[in-house]
């Protein structure tokens, strides 16, 4: 799962959802935009189509994928589903508004959601599924006679419940932890309802006349437990077995304080007929998530982290023999995290993983034999897999998501044995054709402890080595989120470098993809080797003659924001400007303010009142607020007031401290944004202020 409490720039897992206010409004279509000057602009960035998912239909060979378009003027978005034939040049067979497409296995019948309602669609005709409304997600059964519906279930008594005569009172009352999570006050939990699905057809054909579901059985009836788990879990946390008799589901059966301090979730096998269940991961104390049965139902796979409270532990691919209970750690030889996986056949799984700053596809057998399938300067997300093809969502620092196809049965014609990637979509060529994109180059640097660190260097368009360029150190969030070939619609390297800046983006200590030791050398040591790695990255690159060493900047979000605040007090005159987004300024307050206490306990080493705890005391001694007396460079502090992971008062305190110290500073607060910036006009404002601050201090 790797929830990454202090999520960084590369973790854009949630986009704007259609709200009730969008009802009746015309859907947003692909914007037409002219970009002047040949450089990417904020407006150009927000005009891009955002491909979000892809599903293949085994029976027809058709693909269904989603793409979202944003209107800056209307400050909203629309998600479209396209049905295409990948073997006929991706000709569009159908296009309509919706999300969460899933093939129903009925000669081109597609299930999808729109406005919290489940629909079936075939040959351009929609059938609304009666009773399947106000849902967050769905999972169809293999036999097409049942469906799991994810619904929000009320779990706490609200103020209006307790005092009906005070319906306008806005106070929240709580007597336990986890009263807030990510960007919401915790009043409901998503829970799975197993419902009977009844479909009526016209005559003997496959054309649907009507569809409905019954009330169903709530697997978690009478509890406040979550399935899927908030804030990012989806239907990938549940699975049907092939014979339609059993469901595997993910759940952390804890609430309140117990929930707040533990990552211990488990995989449960639930019998549809008897309603009995068993916990198959009870022996493991960390995250267990995302179960999936083999096509023959003899094996079940899932992702697993070993240690409780450590949400950035190695994400392992596990399998279990259903009959014998034998378990195998099949990604053991990888020494890195498995992000997503799918069964290719009964004995083979396809998965993606990060290694040395890129994310590629791998194949594993049930005995732990692993083969790397692809190679390139890209990040590949696993869209859908059959026994023949893998459909991939691929992006890089130079290009947003596009859909690619990999023939898993291909005989490679290259000496390294890697499979070919065939690009199927070209969603944003209308933007790329108008701009000159930056160049991204890997660079290995020797750290202060004699190790090698991969740093991505992003050069501006029309880079001239005979000129001097202001240069920016980029600090990643996570803190254990890789600086891979991610594409962000906010922390966008094409956008940053378009202003004639060079970007230095190091994979400093504490990032996956370089072995377990490298990944873990940050917890309890925020002010240690990871910060020395940052300084190594910028100091080593400053030896290049084209770097304007008198005009260096430092930027970052989340843990990257912490890094900016910390470096502002330790940079020894290196930097002329700082930008911190959603960063930790006062670690003692962060320890108490954040909602997921397991993260604070693990990464900070404990509580600040534990005076005999050397790791915790070292952590809090390195809190950025204790070094404000050394701040001497202008700083822009950005934060969202709906960020309940790192509260906005962190940015306000940092801004106030800078102003009281006489340091030039600016505060940008978004009352309606969380740990990210998701609304179009806020996104444009963010980009304009970001660029203006750098230009003001690094180009004068």
Secondary structure, 3 states (H helix, E strand, C coil): CCCCCECCCCCCCCCCCCCHHHCCCCCCCCCCCCCHHHCCCHHHHHCCCEEEEEEECCCCCEEEEEEEEEECCCCEEEEEEEEEECCCCCEEEEEEECEEEEECCCCCCEEEEECCEEEEEECCEEEEEECCCCCCEEEECCCCCEEEEEEEEECCCCHHHHCCCCCCCCCCCCCCCCCEECCEECCEEEEEEEEEEEEEECCCCCCEEEEEECCCEECCCCCCCCCCCCCCCCHHHEEECCCCCEEEEEECCCCHHHHHCCCCCEEEEEECCCCCEEECCCCCCCCEEEEEECCCCCEEEEEECCCCCCCCCCCEEEEEECCCCCEEECCHHHCCCEEEEEEEECCEEEEEEEECCEEEEEEEECCCCEEECCCCCCEEEEEEECCCEEEEEEEECCEEEEEEEEECCCCCCCCCCCCCCEECCCCCHHHHCCCCCCEEEEEEEECCCCCEEEEEEEECCCCCCCCCEEEEEEECCECCCCCCCCCCCCCCHHHHHCCCCEEEEECCCCCCCCCHHHHHCCCCCCCCHHHHHHHHHHHHHCCCCCEEEEEEEEEEECHHHHHHHHHHCCCCCCCCEEEEECCCCCHHHHHHHCCCHHHHHHHHCCCCCCCCCHHHHHHHHCCHHHHHHHCCCEEEEEEECCCCCCCCHHHHHHHHHHHHCCCCEEEEEECCCCCCCCCHHHHHHHHHHHHHHHHHHHCC
